[in-house]
Amino acid sequence: MTEKSAADITDGAQCKVISGVHAGKSGMVRDIKTGKTGHVSITVVQANGERLKILARNVVLIKT
């Protein structure tokens, strides 16, 4: 696993959550948004269909 910046995260990439409430979960990146304050949030869709809203700084990419 390699740590990437928010600019490197692309839609459809596999990622793993490393910190925060959803730590340890993984899935596919969907819906990348930048808020007014500059924080990047993403939606991670797990294999079972569950969606998680997470800050991009809390994930690492598994593969692109």
C-alpha positions in Angstrom: 0.0 0.0 0.0 1.2 3.4 -0.8 0.1 6.7 0.6 -1.1 9.2 -2.0 -2.2 12.8 -1.9 -5.8 13.8 -2.4 -4.9 14.8 -6.0 -3.8 11.2 -6.8 -7.1 9.6 -5.7 -9.2 8.7 -8.7 -12.7 7.5 -9.1 -12.7 3.6 -9.2 -9.5 3.2 -7.3 -9.3 0.5 -4.5 -8.5 2.0 -1.1 -8.3 1.1 2.6 -9.4 3.3 5.4 -6.5 3.8 7.9 -8.0 6.1 10.5 -11.2 7.5 11.7 -14.5 5.8 12.5 -14.3 3.4 9.6 -10.7 2.3 10.1 -9.9 -1.1 8.7 -12.7 -1.1 6.0 -11.9 -1.0 2.3 -13.6 -0.6 -1.0 -13.8 1.4 -4.2 -13.6 5.2 -4.4 -16.6 7.0 -5.7 -17.8 10.6 -5.6 -14.8 12.8 -4.9 -15.7 16.3 -3.6 -13.8 19.3 -2.2 -15.6 21.3 0.4 -15.5 25.1 0.9 -12.7 24.7 3.5 -10.6 22.7 1.1 -11.0 19.3 2.7 -11.5 16.4 0.2 -14.2 13.9 1.0 -14.8 10.7 -0.8 -17.5 8.0 -0.8 -16.1 4.5 -0.4 -18.4 1.7 -1.7 -17.7 -1.7 0.0 -18.2 -5.0 -1.8 -21.5 -5.6 0.1 -22.8 -2.2 -1.3 -22.5 -0.2 1.9 -21.4 3.4 1.3 -19.1 5.3 3.7 -18.3 9.0 3.6 -14.7 9.6 4.5 -12.0 12.3 4.4 -9.4 11.5 1.7 -6.6 12.0 4.2 -7.8 8.9 6.1 -7.3 6.5 3.2 -4.5 4.9 1.3 -4.7 3.5 -2.2 -4.3 -0.3 -2.6 -4.1 -0.2 -6.4 -5.2 2.3 -9.1 
